[in-house]
Amino acid sequence: MVNLISSALEGNPNVLAPLKLHYLRWVLFDNDTRFMYQGIFDTDFDKYTEDAIALFTQTGINTVFENLEGFPEDWKTKRTRIHKVCT
């Protein structure tokens, strides 16, 4: 995954610009059985997730969220499902 991100940034240094995060925190708790993602970004949640899905789809980069139990396998094609999981 790091190689895909590096390649995407080499091809376009602004590839991650739509995600404009100001604050990001990842927390594992309950003996690493639960995960919390907190972020502050420039748009509303729906716009942020749509931008993220578009970016990951265009670049071929996968998200770490795919490794979480219950995360929809078809998140790139059925975008409305992502909102149910993340809210």
C-alpha positions, -999 to +999 in steps of 0.1 A: +000+000+000+029+024+008+042+019-028+008+028-042+006+059-022+041+069-031+034+063-068+002+083-067+020+112-050+049+110-076+024+112-104+004+140-088+017+157-056-018+170-049-036+137-052-045+138-015-056+174-015-094+167-016-091+151+018-077+182+035-075+169+071-067+194+099-067+168+126-066+130+126-066+105+154-067+067+152-073+049+186-073+012+194-090+003+227-106-026+246-075-047+242-072-037+205-106-051+197-122-017+189-111+011+166-120+048+166-112+072+138-116+109+145-110+136+119-116+172+113-118+182+077-130+211+054-163+195+042-192+177+056-190+139+062-208+129+030-186+150+008-155+138+026-163+101+022-173+107-015-140+124-021-121+096-003-139+069-023-132+087-056-095+091-047-091+055-036-109+042-067-089+064-091-055+056-076-060+019-068-051+026-032-070+005-006-080+018+028-070+003+061-107+003+070-111-028+047-094-048+075-121-039+100-149-064+108-182-054+092-166-030+067-185-035+034-164-053+008-182-035-020-175+000-005-161+013-038-192+004-058-221+008-033-211+040-017-242+045+004-232+015+025-201+033+038-222+059+054-241+033+074-208+018+087-191+050+096-218+069+114 
